[in-house]
Amino acid sequence: MPIKSRRAPAGASSWGAVLAMSLGAFALVASEFMPVSLLTPIAADLHITEGQAGQAIAISGAFALLTSLFITSMAGKMDRKLLLLGMSMLMIISGTVVAFAPNYLVFMVGRALIGVAIGGFWSLSAATVMRLVAPDKIARALAILNGGNALATVIAAPAGSFLGSLIGWRGAFLCVIPVALIAFVWKLVTLPPMRNDTTVKPASLPSLLKRPEVALGMLAVSLFFMGQFALFTYLRPFLETVTHASVSALSLLLLTLGVAGFAGTALIGGLLGNHLYRTLVAIPLLMAAVAPALMTFGASIAATAVLLALWGLLATSAPVGWWTWLARTLPQDAEAGGGLMVAVVQLAIMLGAMVGGLVFDSSGYRGTFELAAVILVIASVASVLAARAGAQTSVALATSIK
């Protein structure tokens, strides 16, 4: 049987708890991507290669994927408040283990722990938000939740680099721990008890994919993130070799991308109420248009800044749309669906980065950007098909009720 999400009654919304979840998302994403700007000092201190240090991102993603697939069935009837507090505590433990790691093995154990926290948190996030706010406020609450993600994307890498130069890479990781501790206490105070009356069987995940609107939606999600990260992962070498951006200009361009993304999460909520599927179809199409535009105008730093701002605005706001889609499509199976979506997204990110890298090595940035554009167009088509399947399901449901 599915887990039924008890929604808050109209007018009774726990915005303090939503903000606590947003702060937790900020700390998680900052922790996840902190190694990106600290690879060199980590490698030097632990006597490993930068490639080995970079596997810190891969292992956290792998454990996030595995956790997202099994956490709902393993958690059973456990109070979701306790489970979310456990994820926050795991994040604190991970940061401590990483910061004091005496060798590479211990360092990677710490990174595996943050992967478990990431997979667990994001799998439960949509279902939790649905319990915290009234139904007509869900899209807004999801935008606030993803605002923490967007803010971390803006500042995690530059802050990590800056703090690493001042207090070392270990000190940079330690700086995230107080933020995680504040999020823990805030959740402890504001989250209500959230018990489940039923458990989700492991077989419920493949059973969800038997529904056409779910299968097509998950396909669209996976293609979107695959196309996004096929390009985004290799944006820096493009900016260095084509735009000829200096170090300061590069930082400013990436900051522009991040700030635009943060703005996107604040603005997209207004579109999702009556135009959810139109938004989900339009975003990958517009991003697909940005890719060839970058190839055409990439030599101009001003034009590149505008295009990256558009990319950030679209790419960072898209997850808000897809979490809203999940809440509407699977209101009674939000946890199982959330775990499935997190797994799909993590796998798509890894595949996008991997395939994009192979094409980049063989054909340069043009091949990678063209590949990303094609995948994003296909993602838009999949979104159209998901919309049609959803409409057909709604009609069939209405007919059966009559």
C-alpha positions as YAML, in Angstrom:
chain: A
units: angstrom
residues:
- id: 1
  name: MET
  ca: [0.00, 0.00, 0.00]
- id: 2
  name: PRO
  ca: [1.20, 3.53, -0.63]
- id: 3
  name: ILE
  ca: [2.12, 5.92, 2.10]
- id: 4
  name: LYS
  ca: [-0.53, 8.57, 2.37]
- id: 5
  name: SER
  ca: [0.82, 12.08, 2.92]
- id: 6
  name: ARG
  ca: [-1.23, 13.93, 5.51]
- id: 7
  name: ARG
  ca: [-1.42, 17.45, 4.18]
- id: 8
  name: ALA
  ca: [-1.74, 20.48, 6.35]
- id: 9
  name: PRO
  ca: [-5.25, 21.90, 6.41]
- id: 10
  name: ALA
  ca: [-5.93, 25.06, 4.44]
- id: 11
  name: GLY
  ca: [-4.48, 28.06, 6.23]
- id: 12
  name: ALA
  ca: [-2.24, 25.96, 8.51]
- id: 13
  name: SER
  ca: [1.24, 26.01, 7.06]
- id: 14
  name: SER
  ca: [4.51, 25.44, 8.96]
- id: 15
  name: TRP
  ca: [6.72, 27.90, 7.12]
- id: 16
  name: GLY
  ca: [9.34, 27.78, 9.86]
- id: 17
  name: ALA
  ca: [9.77, 24.06, 9.19]
- id: 18
  name: VAL
  ca: [9.99, 24.71, 5.44]
- id: 19
  name: LEU
  ca: [12.76, 27.26, 6.05]
- id: 20
  name: ALA
  ca: [14.55, 24.76, 8.28]
- id: 21
  name: MET
  ca: [14.39, 22.22, 5.46]
- id: 22
  name: SER
  ca: [15.76, 24.86, 3.07]
- id: 23
  name: LEU
  ca: [18.70, 25.53, 5.37]
- id: 24
  name: GLY
  ca: [19.33, 21.79, 5.57]
- id: 25
  name: ALA
  ca: [19.32, 21.62, 1.77]
- id: 26
  name: PHE
  ca: [21.84, 24.45, 1.66]
- id: 27
  name: ALA
  ca: [24.21, 22.67, 4.03]
- id: 28
  name: LEU
  ca: [23.84, 19.37, 2.16]
- id: 29
  name: VAL
  ca: [24.54, 20.79, -1.29]
- id: 30
  name: ALA
  ca: [27.43, 22.89, 0.04]
- id: 31
  name: SER
  ca: [28.93, 19.76, 1.60]
- id: 32
  name: GLU
  ca: [28.35, 17.71, -1.54]
- id: 33
  name: PHE
  ca: [30.17, 20.07, -3.91]
- id: 34
  name: MET
  ca: [32.79, 21.52, -1.55]
- id: 35
  name: PRO
  ca: [35.55, 19.24, -2.93]
- id: 36
  name: VAL
  ca: [35.18, 20.79, -6.41]
- id: 37
  name: SER
  ca: [37.07, 23.93, -5.36]
- id: 38
  name: LEU
  ca: [39.45, 22.13, -3.00]
- id: 39
  name: LEU
  ca: [40.77, 19.23, -5.09]
- id: 40
  name: THR
  ca: [44.37, 20.44, -5.23]
- id: 41
  name: PRO
  ca: [44.95, 20.96, -1.47]
- id: 42
  name: ILE
  ca: [43.04, 17.77, -0.63]
- id: 43
  name: ALA
  ca: [45.20, 15.76, -3.02]
- id: 44
  name: ALA
  ca: [48.41, 17.30, -1.72]
- id: 45
  name: ASP
  ca: [47.56, 16.75, 1.94]
- id: 46
  name: LEU
  ca: [46.33, 13.16, 1.54]
- id: 47
  name: HIS
  ca: [49.12, 12.27, -0.94]
- id: 48
  name: ILE
  ca: [46.77, 11.27, -3.71]
- id: 49
  name: THR
  ca: [46.14, 12.45, -7.27]
- id: 50
  name: GLU
  ca: [43.57, 15.11, -8.08]
- id: 51
  name: GLY
  ca: [41.65, 12.47, -10.00]
- id: 52
  name: GLN
  ca: [41.40, 10.37, -6.83]
- id: 53
  name: ALA
  ca: [40.30, 13.41, -4.86]
- id: 54
  name: GLY
  ca: [37.64, 14.05, -7.49]
- id: 55
  name: GLN
  ca: [36.13, 10.64, -6.75]
- id: 56
  name: ALA
  ca: [34.81, 12.23, -3.56]
- id: 57
  name: ILE
  ca: [31.98, 13.60, -5.71]
- id: 58
  name: ALA
  ca: [31.40, 10.26, -7.41]
- id: 59
  name: ILE
  ca: [31.17, 8.26, -4.17]
- id: 60
  name: SER
  ca: [28.73, 10.68, -2.57]
- id: 61
  name: GLY
  ca: [26.58, 10.47, -5.71]
- id: 62
  name: ALA
  ca: [26.71, 6.68, -5.73]
- id: 63
  name: PHE
  ca: [25.62, 6.40, -2.09]
- id: 64
  name: ALA
  ca: [22.92, 9.01, -2.64]
- id: 65
  name: LEU
  ca: [21.56, 6.90, -5.49]
- id: 66
  name: LEU
  ca: [21.53, 3.69, -3.46]
- id: 67
  name: THR
  ca: [19.97, 5.36, -0.43]
- id: 68
  name: SER
  ca: [17.22, 6.99, -2.48]
- id: 69
  name: LEU
  ca: [16.14, 3.61, -3.85]
- id: 70
  name: PHE
  ca: [15.80, 1.86, -0.51]
- id: 71
  name: ILE
  ca: [15.23, 4.42, 2.24]
- id: 72
  name: THR
  ca: [11.43, 4.47, 2.05]
- id: 73
  name: SER
  ca: [11.01, 0.72, 2.27]
- id: 74
  name: MET
  ca: [13.72, 0.37, 4.94]
- id: 75
  name: ALA
  ca: [12.35, 3.19, 7.08]
- id: 76
  name: GLY
  ca: [8.90, 1.62, 7.23]
- id: 77
  name: LYS
  ca: [6.69, 3.30, 9.83]
- id: 78
  name: MET
  ca: [9.49, 5.37, 11.38]
- id: 79
  name: ASP
  ca: [8.59, 8.94, 12.27]
- id: 80
  name: ARG
  ca: [9.86, 11.02, 9.34]
- id: 81
  name: LYS
  ca: [10.86, 13.82, 11.70]
- id: 82
  name: LEU
  ca: [13.32, 11.48, 13.40]
- id: 83
  name: LEU
  ca: [14.54, 10.26, 10.03]
- id: 84
  name: LEU
  ca: [15.21, 13.80, 8.79]
- id: 85
  name: LEU
  ca: [16.96, 14.67, 12.05]
- id: 86
  name: GLY
  ca: [19.07, 11.55, 11.54]
- id: 87
  name: MET
  ca: [20.07, 12.77, 8.07]
- id: 88
  name: SER
  ca: [21.14, 16.10, 9.58]
- id: 89
  name: MET
  ca: [23.19, 14.35, 12.26]
- id: 90
  name: LEU
  ca: [24.78, 12.16, 9.59]
- id: 91
  name: MET
  ca: [25.78, 15.33, 7.73]
- id: 92
  name: ILE
  ca: [27.47, 16.67, 10.86]
- id: 93
  name: ILE
  ca: [29.30, 13.37, 11.40]
- id: 94
  name: SER
  ca: [30.38, 13.31, 7.75]
- id: 95
  name: GLY
  ca: [31.83, 16.82, 7.91]
- id: 96
  name: THR
  ca: [33.73, 15.94, 11.07]
- id: 97
  name: VAL
  ca: [35.11, 12.69, 9.62]
- id: 98
  name: VAL
  ca: [36.22, 14.43, 6.42]
- id: 99
  name: ALA
  ca: [37.80, 17.39, 8.21]
- id: 100
  name: PHE
  ca: [39.90, 15.15, 10.47]
- id: 101
  name: ALA
  ca: [40.53, 12.32, 7.99]
- id: 102
  name: PRO
  ca: [44.11, 11.01, 8.45]
- id: 103
  name: ASN
  ca: [44.11, 9.20, 5.10]
- id: 104
  name: TYR
  ca: [42.25, 8.71, 1.84]
- id: 105
  name: LEU
  ca: [40.16, 5.76, 3.06]
- id: 106
  name: VAL
  ca: [38.71, 7.65, 6.02]
- id: 107
  name: PHE
  ca: [38.13, 10.67, 3.80]
- id: 108
  name: MET
  ca: [36.07, 8.55, 1.39]
- id: 109
  name: VAL
  ca: [34.09, 7.01, 4.26]
- id: 110
  name: GLY
  ca: [33.11, 10.53, 5.28]
- id: 111
  name: ARG
  ca: [32.07, 11.31, 1.72]
- id: 112
  name: ALA
  ca: [29.98, 8.13, 1.57]
- id: 113
  name: LEU
  ca: [28.13, 9.27, 4.69]
- id: 114
  name: ILE
  ca: [27.20, 12.60, 3.10]
- id: 115
  name: GLY
  ca: [25.89, 10.63, 0.12]
- id: 116
  name: VAL
  ca: [23.53, 8.70, 2.40]
- id: 117
  name: ALA
  ca: [22.34, 11.99, 3.92]
- id: 118
  name: ILE
  ca: [21.77, 13.51, 0.48]
- id: 119
  name: GLY
  ca: [19.81, 10.54, -0.83]
- id: 120
  name: GLY
  ca: [17.71, 10.30, 2.31]
- id: 121
  name: PHE
  ca: [16.92, 13.99, 2.58]
- id: 122
  name: TRP
  ca: [15.92, 14.59, -1.02]
- id: 123
  name: SER
  ca: [13.87, 11.38, -1.18]
- id: 124
  name: LEU
  ca: [11.75, 12.56, 1.74]
- id: 125
  name: SER
  ca: [11.71, 16.28, 0.95]
- id: 126
  name: ALA
  ca: [8.66, 16.51, -1.33]
- id: 127
  name: ALA
  ca: [6.47, 14.30, 0.88]
- id: 128
  name: THR
  ca: [7.56, 16.31, 3.92]
- id: 129
  name: VAL
  ca: [6.72, 19.65, 2.32]
- id: 130
  name: MET
  ca: [3.29, 18.28, 1.35]
- id: 131
  name: ARG
  ca: [2.63, 17.64, 5.04]
- id: 132
  name: LEU
  ca: [3.87, 21.04, 6.18]
- id: 133
  name: VAL
  ca: [1.81, 23.39, 4.01]
- id: 134
  name: ALA
  ca: [-1.69, 23.71, 2.61]
- id: 135
  name: PRO
  ca: [-2.22, 22.17, -0.86]
- id: 136
  name: ASP
  ca: [-2.32, 25.53, -2.64]
- id: 137
  name: LYS
  ca: [1.03, 26.51, -1.10]
- id: 138
  name: ILE
  ca: [3.02, 23.41, -2.14]
- id: 139
  name: ALA
  ca: [4.65, 24.98, -5.21]
- id: 140
  name: ARG
  ca: [5.79, 27.98, -3.18]
- id: 141
  name: ALA
  ca: [7.13, 25.76, -0.40]
- id: 142
  name: LEU
  ca: [9.07, 23.62, -2.90]
- id: 143
  name: ALA
  ca: [10.56, 26.80, -4.37]
- id: 144
  name: ILE
  ca: [11.74, 27.85, -0.90]
- id: 145
  name: LEU
  ca: [13.18, 24.38, -0.31]
- id: 146
  name: ASN
  ca: [15.09, 24.49, -3.60]
- id: 147
  name: GLY
  ca: [16.18, 28.03, -2.81]
- id: 148
  name: GLY
  ca: [18.60, 26.52, -0.30]
- id: 149
  name: ASN
  ca: [19.95, 24.30, -3.07]
- id: 150
  name: ALA
  ca: [20.31, 27.28, -5.41]
- id: 151
  name: LEU
  ca: [22.03, 29.45, -2.80]
- id: 152
  name: ALA
  ca: [24.54, 26.70, -2.07]
- id: 153
  name: THR
  ca: [25.23, 26.40, -5.79]
- id: 154
  name: VAL
  ca: [25.98, 30.13, -5.87]
- id: 155
  name: ILE
  ca: [28.40, 30.31, -2.96]
- id: 156
  name: ALA
  ca: [29.71, 26.79, -2.19]
- id: 157
  name: ALA
  ca: [32.55, 26.67, -4.72]
- id: 158
  name: PRO
  ca: [33.85, 30.26, -4.33]
- id: 159
  name: ALA
  ca: [33.42, 30.13, -0.55]
- id: 160
  name: GLY
  ca: [35.24, 26.81, -0.39]
- id: 161
  name: SER
  ca: [38.12, 28.17, -2.42]
- id: 162
  name: PHE
  ca: [38.32, 31.35, -0.32]
- id: 163
  name: LEU
  ca: [38.11, 29.57, 3.03]
- id: 164
  name: GLY
  ca: [40.58, 26.95, 1.85]
- id: 165
  name: SER
  ca: [43.14, 29.66, 1.14]
- id: 166
  name: LEU
  ca: [42.64, 31.15, 4.61]
- id: 167
  name: ILE
  ca: [42.18, 28.17, 6.94]
- id: 168
  name: GLY
  ca: [42.94, 25.15, 4.77]
- id: 169
  name: TRP
  ca: [40.62, 22.62, 3.17]
- id: 170
  name: ARG
  ca: [39.91, 20.93, 6.51]
- id: 171
  name: GLY
  ca: [38.82, 24.24, 8.00]
- id: 172
  name: ALA
  ca: [36.55, 24.85, 5.00]
- id: 173
  name: PHE
  ca: [34.71, 21.58, 5.66]
- id: 174
  name: LEU
  ca: [34.47, 22.40, 9.37]
- id: 175
  name: CYS
  ca: [32.71, 25.66, 8.52]
- id: 176
  name: VAL
  ca: [29.72, 23.74, 7.16]
- id: 177
  name: ILE
  ca: [29.18, 21.89, 10.45]
- id: 178
  name: PRO
  ca: [27.73, 24.87, 12.40]
- id: 179
  name: VAL
  ca: [25.25, 25.47, 9.57]
- id: 180
  name: ALA
  ca: [24.21, 21.81, 9.68]
- id: 181
  name: LEU
  ca: [23.88, 22.03, 13.48]
- id: 182
  name: ILE
  ca: [21.61, 25.08, 13.22]
- id: 183
  name: ALA
  ca: [19.48, 23.23, 10.66]
- id: 184
  name: PHE
  ca: [19.29, 20.24, 13.02]
- id: 185
  name: VAL
  ca: [18.08, 22.34, 15.95]
- id: 186
  name: TRP
  ca: [15.65, 24.29, 13.76]
- id: 187
  name: LYS
  ca: [14.12, 21.06, 12.44]
- id: 188
  name: LEU
  ca: [13.94, 19.66, 15.96]
- id: 189
  name: VAL
  ca: [11.91, 22.67, 17.09]
- id: 190
  name: THR
  ca: [9.68, 23.24, 14.05]
- id: 191
  name: LEU
  ca: [9.02, 19.86, 12.40]
- id: 192
  name: PRO
  ca: [5.87, 18.14, 13.67]
- id: 193
  name: PRO
  ca: [5.79, 14.37, 14.26]
- id: 194
  name: MET
  ca: [5.18, 12.65, 10.91]
- id: 195
  name: ARG
  ca: [4.33, 9.01, 11.43]
- id: 196
  name: ASN
  ca: [3.22, 6.60, 8.72]
- id: 197
  name: ASP
  ca: [0.36, 4.19, 9.08]
- id: 198
  name: THR
  ca: [1.58, 1.86, 6.32]
- id: 199
  name: THR
  ca: [4.84, 0.75, 4.83]
- id: 200
  name: VAL
  ca: [6.05, 0.84, 1.25]
- id: 201
  name: LYS
  ca: [7.17, -2.46, -0.18]
- id: 202
  name: PRO
  ca: [10.33, -2.51, -2.33]
- id: 203
  name: ALA
  ca: [8.24, -3.59, -5.32]
- id: 204
  name: SER
  ca: [6.36, -0.29, -5.22]
- id: 205
  name: LEU
  ca: [9.12, 1.50, -7.14]
- id: 206
  name: PRO
  ca: [8.88, -0.61, -10.33]
- id: 207
  name: SER
  ca: [5.11, -0.61, -9.95]
- id: 208
  name: LEU
  ca: [5.15, 3.19, -10.17]
- id: 209
  name: LEU
  ca: [6.95, 2.97, -13.50]
- id: 210
  name: LYS
  ca: [4.09, 0.92, -14.92]
- id: 211
  name: ARG
  ca: [2.05, 4.11, -14.93]
- id: 212
  name: PRO
  ca: [2.68, 5.86, -18.30]
- id: 213
  name: GLU
  ca: [2.66, 9.40, -16.88]
- id: 214
  name: VAL
  ca: [5.22, 8.43, -14.24]
- id: 215
  name: ALA
  ca: [7.50, 6.51, -16.62]
- id: 216
  name: LEU
  ca: [7.46, 9.33, -19.20]
- id: 217
  name: GLY
  ca: [7.95, 11.97, -16.52]
- id: 218
  name: MET
  ca: [10.96, 10.15, -15.09]
- id: 219
  name: LEU
  ca: [12.33, 9.76, -18.62]
- id: 220
  name: ALA
  ca: [11.97, 13.51, -19.15]
- id: 221
  name: VAL
  ca: [13.67, 14.22, -15.80]
- id: 222
  name: SER
  ca: [16.58, 11.95, -16.61]
- id: 223
  name: LEU
  ca: [17.10, 13.41, -20.08]
- id: 224
  name: PHE
  ca: [16.91, 16.95, -18.72]
- id: 225
  name: PHE
  ca: [19.63, 16.40, -16.13]
- id: 226
  name: MET
  ca: [21.74, 14.34, -18.51]
- id: 227
  name: GLY
  ca: [21.66, 17.13, -21.10]
- id: 228
  name: GLN
  ca: [22.27, 19.82, -18.49]
- id: 229
  name: PHE
  ca: [25.36, 18.19, -16.99]
- id: 230
  name: ALA
  ca: [26.76, 17.07, -20.34]
- id: 231
  name: LEU
  ca: [27.30, 20.78, -20.99]
- id: 232
  name: PHE
  ca: [27.66, 22.28, -17.50]
- id: 233
  name: THR
  ca: [30.42, 19.91, -16.39]
- id: 234
  name: TYR
  ca: [32.68, 21.15, -19.18]
- id: 235
  name: LEU
  ca: [31.74, 24.81, -19.06]
- id: 236
  name: ARG
  ca: [34.98, 25.95, -17.44]
- id: 237
  name: PRO
  ca: [37.33, 24.77, -20.23]
- id: 238
  name: PHE
  ca: [34.98, 26.41, -22.75]
- id: 239
  name: LEU
  ca: [35.17, 29.72, -20.90]
- id: 240
  name: GLU
  ca: [38.95, 29.49, -20.65]
- id: 241
  name: THR
  ca: [39.68, 28.53, -24.27]
- id: 242
  name: VAL
  ca: [36.85, 30.19, -26.24]
- id: 243
  name: THR
  ca: [35.76, 33.17, -24.14]
- id: 244
  name: HIS
  ca: [39.36, 33.60, -22.88]
- id: 245
  name: ALA
  ca: [38.05, 34.56, -19.47]
- id: 246
  name: SER
  ca: [40.63, 35.47, -16.85]
- id: 247
  name: VAL
  ca: [40.43, 33.91, -13.39]
- id: 248
  name: SER
  ca: [38.48, 36.88, -12.03]
- id: 249
  name: ALA
  ca: [36.19, 36.99, -15.08]
- id: 250
  name: LEU
  ca: [35.61, 33.25, -14.82]
- id: 251
  name: SER
  ca: [34.55, 33.59, -11.18]
- id: 252
  name: LEU
  ca: [32.24, 36.46, -12.08]
- id: 253
  name: LEU
  ca: [30.63, 34.50, -14.92]
- id: 254
  name: LEU
  ca: [30.01, 31.50, -12.67]
- id: 255
  name: LEU
  ca: [28.64, 33.80, -9.98]
- id: 256
  name: THR
  ca: [26.28, 35.34, -12.54]
- id: 257
  name: LEU
  ca: [25.05, 31.87, -13.46]
- id: 258
  name: GLY
  ca: [24.46, 31.03, -9.81]
- id: 259
  name: VAL
  ca: [22.71, 34.28, -8.90]
- id: 260
  name: ALA
  ca: [20.38, 33.93, -11.90]
- id: 261
  name: GLY
  ca: [19.59, 30.39, -10.76]
- id: 262
  name: PHE
  ca: [18.70, 31.62, -7.29]
- id: 263
  name: ALA
  ca: [16.38, 34.21, -8.85]
- id: 264
  name: GLY
  ca: [14.82, 31.48, -10.99]
- id: 265
  name: THR
  ca: [13.76, 29.44, -7.97]
- id: 266
  name: ALA
  ca: [12.03, 32.51, -6.55]
- id: 267
  name: LEU
  ca: [10.20, 33.32, -9.79]
- id: 268
  name: ILE
  ca: [9.13, 29.93, -11.12]
- id: 269
  name: GLY
  ca: [6.49, 29.31, -8.45]
- id: 270
  name: GLY
  ca: [4.17, 31.80, -10.10]
- id: 271
  name: LEU
  ca: [4.21, 29.80, -13.35]
- id: 272
  name: LEU
  ca: [3.58, 26.37, -11.90]
- id: 273
  name: GLY
  ca: [0.04, 26.90, -10.67]
- id: 274
  name: ASN
  ca: [-1.65, 26.89, -14.07]
- id: 275
  name: HIS
  ca: [1.23, 26.22, -16.47]
- id: 276
  name: LEU
  ca: [3.17, 23.32, -14.97]
- id: 277
  name: TYR
  ca: [3.60, 21.20, -18.10]
- id: 278
  name: ARG
  ca: [4.11, 24.19, -20.38]
- id: 279
  name: THR
  ca: [6.95, 25.26, -18.10]
- id: 280
  name: LEU
  ca: [8.49, 21.78, -18.04]
- id: 281
  name: VAL
  ca: [8.34, 21.63, -21.84]
- id: 282
  name: ALA
  ca: [9.72, 25.13, -22.39]
- id: 283
  name: ILE
  ca: [12.70, 24.99, -20.03]
- id: 284
  name: PRO
  ca: [14.72, 22.28, -21.83]
- id: 285
  name: LEU
  ca: [13.85, 23.80, -25.21]
- id: 286
  name: LEU
  ca: [15.20, 27.20, -24.16]
- id: 287
  name: MET
  ca: [18.31, 25.59, -22.67]
- id: 288
  name: ALA
  ca: [18.82, 23.66, -25.91]
- id: 289
  name: ALA
  ca: [18.83, 27.01, -27.72]
- id: 290
  name: VAL
  ca: [21.45, 28.40, -25.32]
- id: 291
  name: ALA
  ca: [23.97, 25.69, -26.27]
- id: 292
  name: PRO
  ca: [24.40, 26.68, -29.96]
- id: 293
  name: ALA
  ca: [24.17, 30.35, -28.97]
- id: 294
  name: LEU
  ca: [27.20, 29.85, -26.73]
- id: 295
  name: MET
  ca: [29.06, 28.27, -29.64]
- id: 296
  name: THR
  ca: [28.16, 31.24, -31.85]
- id: 297
  name: PHE
  ca: [28.72, 34.12, -29.43]
- id: 298
  name: GLY
  ca: [31.09, 32.49, -26.94]
- id: 299
  name: ALA
  ca: [34.01, 34.75, -27.91]
- id: 300
  name: SER
  ca: [32.13, 37.74, -26.46]
- id: 301
  name: ILE
  ca: [32.30, 37.85, -22.68]
- id: 302
  name: ALA
  ca: [29.22, 40.10, -22.49]
- id: 303
  name: ALA
  ca: [27.11, 37.80, -24.65]
- id: 304
  name: THR
  ca: [28.38, 34.78, -22.74]
- id: 305
  name: ALA
  ca: [27.41, 36.38, -19.44]
- id: 306
  name: VAL
  ca: [23.84, 36.95, -20.69]
- id: 307
  name: LEU
  ca: [23.56, 33.39, -22.01]
- id: 308
  name: LEU
  ca: [24.93, 31.88, -18.80]
- id: 309
  name: ALA
  ca: [22.50, 33.95, -16.78]
- id: 310
  name: LEU
  ca: [19.65, 32.53, -18.88]
- id: 311
  name: TRP
  ca: [21.04, 29.00, -18.48]
- id: 312
  name: GLY
  ca: [21.27, 29.41, -14.70]
- id: 313
  name: LEU
  ca: [17.79, 30.92, -14.47]
- id: 314
  name: LEU
  ca: [16.31, 27.92, -16.29]
- id: 315
  name: ALA
  ca: [18.47, 25.06, -15.03]
- id: 316
  name: THR
  ca: [18.23, 25.85, -11.33]
- id: 317
  name: SER
  ca: [14.50, 26.53, -11.37]
- id: 318
  name: ALA
  ca: [13.62, 23.35, -13.29]
- id: 319
  name: PRO
  ca: [13.87, 21.04, -10.23]
- id: 320
  name: VAL
  ca: [11.15, 23.11, -8.53]
- id: 321
  name: GLY
  ca: [8.90, 22.30, -11.47]
- id: 322
  name: TRP
  ca: [9.68, 18.61, -11.38]
- id: 323
  name: TRP
  ca: [9.16, 18.32, -7.61]
- id: 324
  name: THR
  ca: [5.82, 20.08, -8.11]
- id: 325
  name: TRP
  ca: [5.01, 17.56, -10.85]
- id: 326
  name: LEU
  ca: [5.84, 14.74, -8.43]
- id: 327
  name: ALA
  ca: [3.58, 16.18, -5.74]
- id: 328
  name: ARG
  ca: [0.67, 16.43, -8.19]
- id: 329
  name: THR
  ca: [1.23, 13.13, -9.98]
- id: 330
  name: LEU
  ca: [1.93, 10.98, -6.92]
- id: 331
  name: PRO
  ca: [0.18, 12.65, -3.97]
- id: 332
  name: GLN
  ca: [-0.26, 9.29, -2.23]
- id: 333
  name: ASP
  ca: [3.19, 7.94, -3.12]
- id: 334
  name: ALA
  ca: [5.36, 11.02, -2.70]
- id: 335
  name: GLU
  ca: [8.09, 9.24, -0.72]
- id: 336
  name: ALA
  ca: [8.45, 6.31, -3.11]
- id: 337
  name: GLY
  ca: [8.29, 8.70, -6.06]
- id: 338
  name: GLY
  ca: [10.79, 11.03, -4.42]
- id: 339
  name: GLY
  ca: [13.26, 8.20, -3.92]
- id: 340
  name: LEU
  ca: [12.81, 7.13, -7.53]
- id: 341
  name: MET
  ca: [13.34, 10.67, -8.80]
- id: 342
  name: VAL
  ca: [16.50, 11.20, -6.73]
- id: 343
  name: ALA
  ca: [17.92, 7.93, -8.09]
- id: 344
  name: VAL
  ca: [17.02, 8.89, -11.66]
- id: 345
  name: VAL
  ca: [18.58, 12.35, -11.28]
- id: 346
  name: GLN
  ca: [21.81, 11.07, -9.72]
- id: 347
  name: LEU
  ca: [22.21, 8.46, -12.45]
- id: 348
  name: ALA
  ca: [21.47, 11.03, -15.16]
- id: 349
  name: ILE
  ca: [24.05, 13.47, -13.76]
- id: 350
  name: MET
  ca: [26.71, 10.76, -13.75]
- id: 351
  name: LEU
  ca: [25.83, 9.63, -17.29]
- id: 352
  name: GLY
  ca: [25.72, 13.20, -18.59]
- id: 353
  name: ALA
  ca: [29.13, 14.02, -17.16]
- id: 354
  name: MET
  ca: [30.61, 10.73, -18.40]
- id: 355
  name: VAL
  ca: [29.20, 10.85, -21.95]
- id: 356
  name: GLY
  ca: [29.89, 14.56, -22.20]
- id: 357
  name: GLY
  ca: [33.50, 13.93, -21.21]
- id: 358
  name: LEU
  ca: [33.97, 11.24, -23.84]
- id: 359
  name: VAL
  ca: [32.58, 13.51, -26.54]
- id: 360
  name: PHE
  ca: [34.64, 16.45, -25.25]
- id: 361
  name: ASP
  ca: [37.85, 14.43, -25.49]
- id: 362
  name: SER
  ca: [37.06, 13.26, -29.02]
- id: 363
  name: SER
  ca: [35.26, 16.26, -30.56]
- id: 364
  name: GLY
  ca: [35.91, 19.23, -28.30]
- id: 365
  name: TYR
  ca: [33.37, 21.57, -26.79]
- id: 366
  name: ARG
  ca: [31.31, 21.79, -30.00]
- id: 367
  name: GLY
  ca: [30.50, 18.09, -29.96]
- id: 368
  name: THR
  ca: [29.64, 18.24, -26.26]
- id: 369
  name: PHE
  ca: [27.40, 21.29, -26.60]
- id: 370
  name: GLU
  ca: [25.63, 19.82, -29.65]
- id: 371
  name: LEU
  ca: [25.05, 16.57, -27.76]
- id: 372
  name: ALA
  ca: [23.61, 18.49, -24.81]
- id: 373
  name: ALA
  ca: [21.25, 20.42, -27.09]
- id: 374
  name: VAL
  ca: [19.95, 17.24, -28.72]
- id: 375
  name: ILE
  ca: [19.34, 15.55, -25.37]
- id: 376
  name: LEU
  ca: [17.52, 18.61, -24.04]
- id: 377
  name: VAL
  ca: [15.25, 18.71, -27.09]
- id: 378
  name: ILE
  ca: [14.38, 15.04, -26.55]
- id: 379
  name: ALA
  ca: [13.71, 15.88, -22.88]
- id: 380
  name: SER
  ca: [11.19, 18.49, -24.01]
- id: 381
  name: VAL
  ca: [9.46, 15.94, -26.25]
- id: 382
  name: ALA
  ca: [9.32, 13.49, -23.33]
- id: 383
  name: SER
  ca: [7.72, 16.23, -21.22]
- id: 384
  name: VAL
  ca: [5.02, 16.67, -23.87]
- id: 385
  name: LEU
  ca: [4.33, 12.93, -23.83]
- id: 386
  name: ALA
  ca: [4.22, 12.94, -20.00]
- id: 387
  name: ALA
  ca: [1.70, 15.78, -20.11]
- id: 388
  name: ARG
  ca: [-0.53, 13.86, -22.52]
- id: 389
  name: ALA
  ca: [-0.31, 10.70, -20.43]
- id: 390
  name: GLY
  ca: [-1.16, 12.69, -17.32]
- id: 391
  name: ALA
  ca: [-4.18, 14.22, -19.03]
- id: 392
  name: GLN
  ca: [-5.38, 10.80, -20.18]
- id: 393
  name: THR
  ca: [-5.05, 9.44, -16.65]
- id: 394
  name: SER
  ca: [-7.05, 12.36, -15.27]
- id: 395
  name: VAL
  ca: [-9.82, 11.79, -17.81]
- id: 396
  name: ALA
  ca: [-9.90, 8.07, -17.05]
- id: 397
  name: LEU
  ca: [-10.06, 8.77, -13.32]
- id: 398
  name: ALA
  ca: [-12.88, 11.28, -13.75]
- id: 399
  name: THR
  ca: [-14.80, 8.81, -15.90]
- id: 400
  name: SER
  ca: [-14.43, 6.02, -13.35]
- id: 401
  name: ILE
  ca: [-15.67, 8.29, -10.56]
- id: 402
  name: LYS
  ca: [-18.79, 9.12, -12.58]
...
